[in-house]
C-alpha cells in the first residue's frame, strides 16, 4: 500500500455532452449520490431511443453518437458554459457552431451541425437529449470514474506506443498508486478532505479507448492488448459519492476504515 500522502488527484475532467471532448476543472463540488456536476448532462440521440425527459432512465450508449463507433467526434473541440448553457463546437481551430442547449433554437443549431457534418454516422435525426438530474453515463448508477495513471502507463508499455490518459475519459486521474492498485480498492472508502467515495467496481473497456483523443484516429486495439498482456480489459474504477464536499487537483486521497466514516 503506497504512502497515502503521496497519492493525489492529478487532474479532474467532466464531459458535458456524451461522446464529446472533456473539460478540465481545477476543482469541483461533489454531492452525495451524484456524478460530477454536468457530467454527461446531455447526449446526442442517434436514431429513436424513446427517451422520456419526464421519466429519464438509463439507456445503452448505442442509442447515442459515441466514440466507440463515431471516432470523428474526437476531432471536435467543445466547451459548455454553465452560466449561460451555451455550447460551442470548434473544428480545425475555428468555431463551427454554438447554441444554448436549454432553448429549442440553440439545440436546433447544434442538431443541424451534426445532421450536416455527421450524416454518414446517423441512424436517424440527431436530437439533443437531457433531463433534470439525469446523467447519460455508461452505467445506470450515478458514479465518479477514477483512473490510475500508473495503470495507464502499464497499458502504454504493453501497447509499445504512447497512450493518452484521456482515452479512458475519466473524471479523477490519480497519481501515486501502483499499477492496477485501484482494483484492490473495490468496496473500500476513499477520503478526499471531507468527501467520501465508496469504490464500487472496475470499469470494463470498449472500443472507445482505441480512438486517439488528439488525432481522432482509431489507431490501437487496446482492449485486445490488455487481455493479451494482463488477462483483463478493465482500467479504472467507479466510485459512489457517499459524503459530499469540494475536491481539487492536488488533493490527497486516503483509504479510510469504516470507523472513520
N, C-alpha and C positions, 0 to 999 in steps of 0.2 A: 504494500500500500504506500503510494507516494506521500511525502510530507504535505499535509493539507495546505500549508502556507504557500506552496509552490504551484498549486492548482488554481488557475484563474480563467475568467472569461476573456478570451482573446478578441472576440467581436460578436456583434448582435445584428441579426437581419430579420426583416419581415418581407412578406410577399403580398402586397395589397390585392393584386389580381392573379389568380391561379395561373401558373404556367408562364408568367411574365417576369421581368427582371426583379432582383432583390433590391431592397433599400437598407443601407447600413444605418444603424442607430447607435448613438453614443450611450444611451440609456433608455430604459423603458419601465413603466409601472405595470406589474403583473397582478392580476386579480384571481382570486380563488376560483378554480374550476373553469378558467378561460384560457384561450390562446393569447399570444401577443396581440395587443390592440391592432385591429385592421389587418391581421394576418389572414390571407386568403378570404378577405371580406367579399370579393367579387369573383365571378368566373364568367367565361365566355362559352355559352351553350353552343355545342356543335351538333345540331340535329335535335329534334324534340326530346326533352328529358322529363316532361310532366312535373318539373319542379314547381312547388307551390309556395310563394313567399309568405303566405298566411299560415302555412303549416310546414316549415322547412325541415327536410330530412336529408340524411347523408345519401349521396349518390356516388357511384364509382366514377373515377376520373375519365373513363371512356366517353362520358357524355359531354366533355368539355374539350376545347382546344388545350393541348398539353404537350410537354416536351417529349414524352415517351413516343409520340407519333409525329409531332409537328415541330421538328427541331429548328425550323426557321424563326420560331418565336424568340429564340435566344439572340437573334440579330437585332432585336428591338431594345432600345433603352427607354425605360418608363419611369415615371415619377407620379406619386399621388400626394396631393396636398390636403392634410386633414382639416385645415381651417375652411377651405373653400370647396372641397370634394372635387377639385379639378384634377383630371388625369391627363398626363402629357405623354405622348409616344414620339420618340425621336428615332430616326433611321438614317444611317450613314452620316451622323452628326448634325442633321437638320430636323426641326420639328415637323413631323408628318401630320399630326392631328392632336387636338386637345379638346376636352369636354368635361362638363360637370356630370359625374356619374350618378348624381341624385336627381337629375332632371331628364325628362324624355328627350329634349333636344340634344343634351350633352351625350346621352347614351347612343342616340342615333348617329352622331358624328363618329363615335368610336366603332360602332357596329358597321357603318358604311366603309370605314377603313379596312376592317377585316373582310368584309364582303368583296372588296375590290382586290386587296393585296394577297389574300389567302384563299382565293376561290377554289384552287385545286385541293385544299385541305378540308373543305367544308362538306358536311353531310346534310346540311340544311341551312336555314337562315341563322347567322350568328346573332346571339342575343346576350346582353349583359344581364347577369342574374345576381341578386343579393336578397338578403332578408335580415331583419334586425336581430343581432346577436348570433348570426349563423356564420360558420367558417367552412369553406369548401376544401377542407383538409382531405388527405388521402385516407384518413381513418375517421370513424364516426365519433370517437371521443375527442373532447377539447383538450389538446395537449400542446406541450412545447417540445420541439425536436432539438436534440443535443448531439453535436458532432465532436468526436475526439480527434484532434488534429494529428495525433500520433498514429491513429488508425488509418487516416487518410494517407499519411506518409508510408505506411506499410503497403497500402494498395498501390501507391505510386511506384514503390520499389518493385512490386510484383509485375506491374504493367511495363516497367522499363522505360517510362517516359513521364513527363510532368502530368500530374492530375490536380486540377484546380479544386480547392476545397468547396467552392460554390457549386460544383457539380451535384453536391449532396443536398443543397437547398435547405440547410438547417437554420434554426433560429439562434441557438447559442453555440459558438465554437469554443472548445475548451483546450487550453494549453496546460500541460503538466502531468497528465495521466499517461501511463504506458499504453502502448498499442493494445486495443481491444479490452482495456480495463473496464470500459463502460458496461460490458455485458455482465460483469460480476456485480454490478450495482442494481440490477433488476430487483425490485421490491424494497430497495433501500431508500432513505430520505436524504436529499441534498439540501444544504443550507447555504443561502447567499444573503448575508445580512439577516433581515427579518423574514425573508422569503423562504418557504419550504416547498420542495417539489419531490413527489414520490415517483421514482423511475418505474415505468410500467412494463415496457417490452422493447426488444431490439427492433430496428427498422429494416424490413426486407426491401431490397433494392430492385428497381426495374430498369428498363432500357433508357429512362430519362437521364441516368448518370453517364450514358455513353456520349452525351452531347456536350461539347466544349462550350462553356458559358461566354467565352470571349470571341471565338471564331464562328459559333453556331454550326459547327461541323460535327457529324456523328462519326467520330474518329476512333473509338475504342469499343470493346465489348467487356466492360468492367464486371458485370455480374458473372460472366463465364470465367474471367480471370480470377475473381475472388473464390469461386467454387473450386477451381483447379489448385489454387495455392493455399487456401485456408479452410476449405471444406464447407463454406457457407457463403451466402450472398447478402449478408447483413452488414450495415455500417451505421453507427449511431443508435440512439435510444429515444423513446418517447418518455415524457415525464408529465405528471399531472400537478398543477399548482394547488397545494393544499393550504397554503397561507400566503397572502399577497404582500406586495411591497415593491420597492424600487430596486432595480439592478442596473449595473453599468459595466461597460468594458473595463477590465482591470480588476473587477471584484473577485475576491477569493471564494472558492467553493469548498465546502466541507461535507463529509458524510456524518450525520448525527444519529445518535441512538434514540430509540422510542422514548426514553425517559426525558429527553431534552426537547421533545416536540411541544 
